[in-house]
Amino acid sequence: MLLASLIGTTIEFFDFYVYATAAVLVFPTLFFPAEDATTALLASFATFSIAFFARPFGAVVFGHFGDRIGRKATLVAALLTMGISTVIIGLLPSYAQIGVAAPALLALCRFGQGFGLGGEWGGAVLLATENAPEGKRSWYGMFPQLGAPVGLFLSSGFFWILLHFMSQEDLLAWGWRLPFLASIVLIVLGLWVRLSITETPEFAEAVKRDQRVSVPVVEIFRNYKRSLFLGTFVALVTFVLFYICSAWLLSYNVKVLQIPFLDALKIQIFGSVIFGIAIPIAGKIADRTGRRAFLIVVTVLIGGFSFLLGPLMGGHGEAGIYAFVTIGMFLMGLTYGVIGAALAAPFPTRVRYTGASITFNFAGIFGASLAPYAATWLQKTYGLGHVGYYLLAASVITLLCVLASGHEEV
């Protein structure tokens, strides 16, 4: 079960981050040509954000079937939705070939990616946590979370390898398609693993006791509005921090600091390793201290880190960038490692797939959808310090919501 949850989220996040990398490296040129490079980049980031608005729709649809017919079949459908959308992106013609239809089709496929991931994450977390023994929910819940750094490592690594074997011209001409088309192999692997699993004990027990509800999303908004609201903003800083340390940082390094693509990707690969190391640490500590207390401490640390963003990125060269990535991604791993179990905790089995998925994906809208765009605009308009203030504001909101949550709500 743990392997199935990890492999599934790795595939899903690989697909998701391949787009994020391409949104910086190739899409501004191929799909959003403009006289001003920053305008093209912002347009590319705008399509990047579409997936986050699609994810709640995926959460509602897949959550409904996940709570009605089971986790297994729903996870297979979510994987196929995400994977097919990714493969189609790899086949799209560019703006030069078909004009404005190119970015329109790209946006549609990006919606499909978000729709699929909206149903994937919640099911994968439940696959792990609903099989966890007493007192080990944070540890089991961190396994699907590991899919994020592994997916980031693989997607960045794929582009890094491509640039070792081809010129930037070849990358723009055809090489960028390869990571998207490679998703076919990952889909087959994921389906093989997913089709071999069984239902979780808690869902099987809910079926046995006839505890399923007709329309889970209605019950969520009727009886669990507080948990939905608090959970959304408990996860806010997690999303803001990640996309500042990944998509925005990559664009800043390449477009502003003029760091070569290969070196910029190397920084991102390094960050994914730090991210992955911190997640198991978070799972172990949170089971001992309690997730709420752990999240309070980590959120305060993220708030303190926000004051370092400008000084580290603005005046210390490569050493400052690596210091920024090391601290930021380690803190990211600590908060992300427990957020899955924390967001699932307030909801009973009969609506847990829907509740956890909607909460996570609402947080994605508020925290992640505009983060690369907002950080790019703030840096260009007001300077690096204001990107740090943006992260600080997110950490304050998250801290207030964690404090407002009871122990049983995280």
N, C-alpha and C positions, 0 to 999 in steps of 0.2 A: 504493500500500500504506500509506504513512504517513497519507494523508488518510483512508483507510478505518479505520485503527486509531484515529485521533483522533476522527472523527465518531461511531464506535460507542461509545467510552467516554464521549464528551460526552453522548450520549443516555442511556446507562445511569446516569451519575452525576447527570444532571438529574433523572431519575426518583427516584433514591435520596435526593437532597437536598431535593426537593420534600416528601418525607415528613418529613425531619428538620425542615424549617421549619414544616410544619403541626403536627408533634408539639409544638412550642412554642406556636404562635400559636392553633391552633383545636382540635386533638384533645382536650386536657384538658377543654374545655368540652363538646364534642359527643359524645365517646365515653367519657369517664371522669369523670362528674360526682361531686364529693365536697364535703363541707363545707369541707375544708382545701385551698386551691389548690396547696400543695406536694405533697400526697398525689396529687392528680389529675395533676400534672406528672410525678411519679415513675412513676405507672402508665403514662402516655403514653410515657415514656422506656423503660419495660420492653418495650413492644411494638416500639419502635424497635430494641431490642437483638436481637429475634428474628431479624432478617435476618442478623445476623452468625453466628448458630448455624446458619442455613440454608445459608450460603455454602460451607462445606466439603462439604456434600452435593452442591451444584451443581458444585463443583470436581471431585469424584470422578466424577459422572455425565458432565458435559460434557468433563472431561479425558479420560475413557476413550474417548469417541468422537472427540475432537480428536486423540488419539494413534493411534487406529485407522483412522478414515476421512478425517481431514483437518481443517485449521483452518477452512476456509471454511464448510462446511455446519454445523459446530458453532457457529460464531459467529452464524450466522443464527438457529439455534434458541434460543440464549441471549438474543439480542436480543428475540425474540418472547415468550419467557417473562417477561422483565422488563417489557416494554411492556404486555402484556395485564394483568398483575397491577396495574400502575399505573393503567390506565384503569378497571379494576373498582373500585379504591378511590374514584375520582371519582364512582361511581354508588351507593356504599353509603348506606343509611339510617342515621340517628343513633341514639344510645341512647334518646332521647326517643320515637323511632318504634317501635323493635323490642326495646328493653331490652338484656339482656346479650348477645344474638346479635350486636349491632353491634360491640362490641369483639372478639368472637370472629372475626367475618368480617374485621375489620381486621387482626387478628393473622395470619390465614391468608393474606391478600394480601401482608402484609409478608414472610411466609415465602417466597412466590413471588418477590418482588423480590430477596430475598437469594439464592435458589436460582439465578435467572437471572444475577445479577451474579457469583456464584461461578464461573460458566463463562465469563463475558465477559472479565474482566480478563486472565486468563492467555493466552487466545487472541489478544487485541489486542496484548499485549506481544510475543508470539512473531511475530505478523504483521509487527511492526516490526523486532525484533532479528534474526530469521532472514533478513531481507533486507539487513542492515547490512554494509557493507564492513569489512574488517579495521581495527581501531582506532577504530571509530565506533559501537560497540554502545551506549554510554551516551547518545550524541547521538540515535541512532535510537530507543532505548528510552524517551526522555523524551517522544516525541510522543503515545503513548497516555496518558501521565501528565498531559498538558495537558488531557485530558478532565475531570479532577476540578475544576480551578479554573474552566474554562469552564462546566461543569455547575452549579457553585455560583453563579457569576455569573448565569446564566440563571434558575435557580430563585429566587434571592433577588430578582433584578430583576423577575421575573414578579409575585411577591407585592407588591413595592414599587409597581409600576404599578397593581395592583388597588386598593391602598389609596388611591391618588390619585384613583380614579374611583368609589369606593364607600365607604360608612361601614363601621365595624367590625361593625355589626349585619348589613349585607348580606353582608359577608365570611363571617360565621358561618352565615348563612342559606343561601347558595348560591355565593358567589364563590370560596370555597376549592376548589371542585370543578374550576374551569377549568384550573389548571396540570396536574392529573392527566389531564383529558380531552384537553388539548393534546398529550399524549404520542402520540396517534394520528398526528398530522402528522410527528412526529419518527421514529416507527416506519417510516412509509412511506419517508422520506428515507434512513434507515439501511439498510433492506432494499435499496433501489435501489443504494446504494453497495456494500454487502456482496456482493450477487449479481454484481457486475461484476469482482470480484477473482479472482486465481488462487491456487493453493497456493504456499507458500513454497518456495524452492529446497532448503532443508535437509530439509523433510518429503518433498518429491518424491524426493530422493536416498535417504532412508531407505526409502521404498516400493520404489524400484528395487533396493536391496540386500536387501530382505526383512528389515529390521531391526525391524519392529514386534513388540510383545509382545502376548500374548493378554489379559492383565489388568494394565494399567499400574500400578494402585494397589497390587497385590500386590508388584510389583518395587520400588516406592517404599519401602514399609515393610520390605521384606526387605533391600535393598541401599543405601538412601539415608536411613537414620534420622538420621544425624548432620547431614546437610545440611538435612533437614526441621526438626529441632529448632533448630539454630543460626539458620536462615533465619527461622523464626517469631519468634524474639526479637531478631534483627537489625532486624526491621520493627516491633517493639513500640512504641518511642517515636514512630515516625511516626504511628501511629494515635492514641495517647494525645494527642499534641500537636495533631493536627488537630481532634479532637472537643472538646477543651477550647477551642480557638480558634474553633470554629464553633457546634455545637449547644449546648454549655454556656454559652458567652459570650452567645449570643442569649437564652437563657432567663434568665441572670443580669441582663442589661441590661433585659429587659422585666419580669420578675417581681420582682427585688430593687431595682434602681435606678429602676424605673418610667419608663424611657426610652420614649417613644412608638414604636409599631411601625415607623413609617416611618424614624425615626432609627436604630433598632436594625438594620433591614434595610440601611440605607445603610452602616453600619459593616461589615456582613457583605459587601456588594458591594465595598467598598474592600479588605477583606481578600482577596477572591478575585482582585483585580487584582494585589496584591502577591505572592500565591501563584503566579499564572501567570507573572509576570516572573522569579521565581527559578528556575523549572524549567529553562528553556533554559540559564541560567547554570550550573546544576549539571551538565547534560549535557556542556557544553563543557569545564569544569574537570576533571570526573571522567575523561574520556578522556585527559587529559594527566597527571594525578597518579595515576590508578588509583582504582577505586571504593572499595577497602578504606581507603586512607589518607584519602580524601575523607570517608567516612562516620565515621571516627574523629574527625576535626576537627569535623564538624557535630554529632555526638552530644555532644561535650564542650561545645560552644556552647549546645546545648539545655539541658544540665544547668545551666550558668551562668544561662541565661534563667529557669529555674524559680524562682530566688531573687527575680526581679523581679516575679513574678505578683502577690503580695500588695501590695507598695508601689505598683505602677502602677494596679492595679484598685481599691485601697482608699482612695486619698487625693488623687488628682490630677484628678478629674472627667473631662470629655470628652477632654482632652489626654492623660491617662494611659491611657484606653481605646484611643485611636488609636495611642499609642506601643506598647501591648501588642500590638495587632493587627498593626502594621507589623513589629515584630521577630519575633513568633511565626509569622506567615504567611510571612515571608521565609525563616526557618529551616525551616519546613514544606516550602516549595518546594525547598529545597536537598536535604533528605533524601528527599522523595518523587520528585524528578526522577531519581534513580539507583536507587531501590529495585526498580523493575521489572526492569532488566537484572541487578541483583545477585541477585535471587531466582531468576531463570531460569538463571544461569550454572552452578550445580553439576550440573545434570541433562542427560543426553544427549538427543538429539532424540527418541528412541523413547518417552521418558516425560516429556518436558519440559513439555508442556501440563498434565499431571496434577500433576507435582511443583511447578511454579511456582504453580499455582492453589491447591493444598492449603496450601502454605507461606504464601502471602499471606492466605488466608482463616482459617487458624489464628491468624495474627497479628491478624486482625480480631476474633476472639473474645476473645483475651487483652488486646488493646490498645484496641479501640474499642467492643465491645458494651456494656460497663458504664461507659465513660468519662463520658458525660453524667450518668448516674445517680450514679456514685461521686463525681464532682466536686460535684454538687448537694448530696449528703448531707454530704460533708466540709465544704463551705462553710457549710451551715446548722448543722452540729453543732459544728465546731471553728474555723471561720473560713477566710478566703481563703488564709492561709499554708499550710494543710494541702493545699490544691489544688496549690500549688507543690511540696510534698514528694512528692505523688503523681506529678507529672511528673518530679521528680528521680529517684525510685525507678525509673521506667521507663527513663530515660536511662542509669542505672548498669547495669541489666540488659542493655540493648542494647549498651553499650560493651563489656562483658565478652564478649558473644557475637561482636561484630565482631573483637575481639582474639583470640578463640579460633579464628576462621575463617582458613583459609589464603587466599592471594591468588586461588587458583583457585576458591574457594568463594563469592566475591562479585564 
